[in-house]
Amino acid sequence: MSTRVKIAVIIPAYNEQESIAAVVANVNSVSTDEITVVPVVVNDCSKDSTLKIISGLNCIALNLPINLGIGGAVQTGIKYAFNNDFDYAVQIDGDGQHPTGPIPMLMEELRKNNWDVVIGSRFIKNEGFQSTIMRRSGIKYFQWLLKLITGETVTDPTSGMRLMNRKTMELLYAYYPDEYPEPEALIIYNRNGLKFGEVPVQMVERQGGQSSIQGFGTIYYMFKVTIAIIFTFLRN
């Protein structure tokens, strides 16, 4: 008799009252006879009704006493998943951009390719929501920078949809970048010998709230992340 696979779906949430209930419902619809999928919502000290809403949902609700930022919230979820013997953890956004249906496919692709991390990319097939022109330009820049540093091509280096095995969880348990972790994490994977790849997914526009990166803030974001990537590379 085979053992059911346990997947923790880590959902960092800061002021996501408009979308979080639908995201959790979508995650709960993914479980099958072979896979148990558990939403783990990490409320990053939201100022709206997120805390109240998730307390009434079918999910694990982890409420942070102070705002740690996206990296700290995701790492909190990773630690929970590792300590509670989940086989895999997958990160998705709390704003509803990431589809939950492909989660079993992400796991199968990770297993089939012997990867440690698999990233959901919107740019392999260029289907679904593609973001703004300015943000796509920034993503192309990070693709080039990471290729220069690691030698690996990642089409969607800022994607917040990625599934990891326990080896990766254990590594990130000790350290995970805080403010804009996704591009930096690719450096950590590379420098620690983890294998990672991408699969195509179709994303949608955020279902509520407002992005923290808008307009010329994209340029500031690119500058900050460039410095962070270089320091992460040197530190590792």
N, C-alpha and C positions, 0 to 999 in steps of 0.2 A: 504494500500500500504506500503510495507516494505521499510525501509531506507537502502540505499547502505552502506555497511561497508567500511571504509577507512583505508588502511594499508600503513604506511610509511615504506619504505625499506631503512634503513640507511646503506650507503656504505662509510665507512672511506677509504680515498684514499691518499696514499703518494707514488708518483712516480709510478703510475699504468697506464702509457700511452699505454702500450701494450695490456691491457685487459679491461680497463674501459668501452669502447664503447660497447663491446660485453656484458658485465655485465648489463649495463643499458638497452640494447635492450632486453635481456632475462627477466629482471624485467618487462618491459613494455608489454611483451607478456602474463603476468599472469592474468591481469584484466579480470573479467567475468561480467555477467549481474548483479550479486549481490555484487561484490567486486571491489572497485577501489584501485589499487595498484600504488603507486607513488614512484619512485626512488628519494632518497634524498642523493646526493653525497656530502660528506664533504671533500673538498680538504685541506689536512693538510699541507699547504704551500709547495707543491711539487716543486722540482727543475727541473723537466722535463716538458713535454708538457701537463700534466694532466689538468691544468687550462684551457688551450686553447681548448682542446678536449671537456671537459664537457660543455663549454659555447655554443657549437653547438649541444648538445644532448637534447633529450626530457626528462629533469629531473629538479629537484630543485637543483641548484648548490650553495653550501655554501662554500665560500673561506675564510679560516682562515688566518689572517695576520702574524701569527707566528706558528711554529710547536708545537702542544700541545701533540702529541703522540696519540696512538690508543684510550686511554680512553677519552681524551679531545675531540677528533673528534667524537666519538660515543655519548658522552654526549651532544655535540652541536646538533647532529641529534635528540636526545631524546627531548631536549628542544624545537626544532622546531616542532616536532610531537605533543607534549603536547600542546604547545601554539596555534597550528593550528587545534585542535580538531580532530586529528586522533584517531580512536578507538583502533588501535594496532600499535606497531612499531616492526619491525623485523630487526635485524642486520645481514648483510652478509659481507664477505670480498670482497675487490675490485680486487682481483687477479683471480677471476673466479673459485675458488675451490668449492663454495657452489652452489648447484642447486637451481633454483628459482621456478621450477614447484611445489615442495612440500609446498610452502607458504600457500595456502588455507588449506591444510591438517594440517599444524601446528596450524592454527587458530581453526579448528574444534576439534582437539585433546585437545587444551587448554580449549575450551568451554565444551566439553564432560566430561573432568576430573575435571572441576572446578579449573584449575591451574591459577596462575598468570603469570608464565613464562613457556615456553616449549623450550627445547633444542634439536637441531638436532644432533643425535649421529651417528658416523660412525662405532661404535663398538658393537651395539646391535646385528646386523646381520653379522658384519664383511664383508660387501660388499663395492665395490668401492675402492678408494685410501685409504690406511691405514697408510701412513707416514712411516718414517724410523724406524728401530729397536730402535735406541737410543731415539727418540722422543716418541715412544710407551712406552718405559720403564719409561720415565718421566711422561707420562700421568697415567700409572699404579700407580706410586708413589703418584701423586696428588689425585688419586682416594682413595688410602689408607689413606692419611693425612686428606682429607675432611671427610671421613667416621669416622675417629677417633674423629674429632672435632664436627661434626654436627650430626653424627648418620645416615646420608643419603648416599646412594650409587649413584654415578653419573658416568656412564661409560666413558663419554667424557667431563671431566671438563674443558678442554681448548677450546672446540668448540666455534667458533665465530658466529655460526648460532643459534640464539635464538629469539623467538617472545614473546613480553610482552604486558600486558594490561595497561590501564591507571593508575591503582593503582601502578604498578611497575614503570611506567614512572615518576609518581609524586615523588616516593621515590628516584629514581636515578637522578632526576632533581637537587636535592640539593647536592648530592655527588655521584661520580662514580670513581672507582680507575683509575689511569692514565696510568701506563706503560704496565702492563700485567693484564688487568681487569677481564678476564673471570673467573679464579678460585676464585679471591677475591670476585667477585659479588655473588658467591654462598653462601659465608659466610654472606653477607649482606641480601640476601633473607631469609636465615635460621634464622638469629637473629631478623629479623623484621616480622617473622610469615608468609612470603609469601609461597604459595604452588607452587612447580615446579616439572616437570617431563621431561622425554626424549622420543623421537620417533626416529626410524631408518631413516637415509637418506644416500644416496650414494654420496660421494664427489669425486672430481677429482683432479689431480695435478694442481698446480697453472699454469695459462695460460700466465703468464708473470712476469717480475721482479724477485726479489730474496728474500728469507726468511731472516729475521733479526736474526733467531736462527738456527745456523748450527754447526755441529761437536761438539767440546768441549764447544762451547757456550751454548749448552743445559744444561750442568752441572751448569754453572754460572746462567743461567735462573732459574733452579730448586732451587738454593740457594736463589736467590733474591725473588722468588715467595713464597718460604716457609716462609721467614721472613715477607713478606707482608701479607700473610694469617694469621699468628699469631698476628700481630699488628692489622689487621682488626677485628679479633675475639675479641681481648681485648678492642678495641675502641668501638665496638658495643655492 
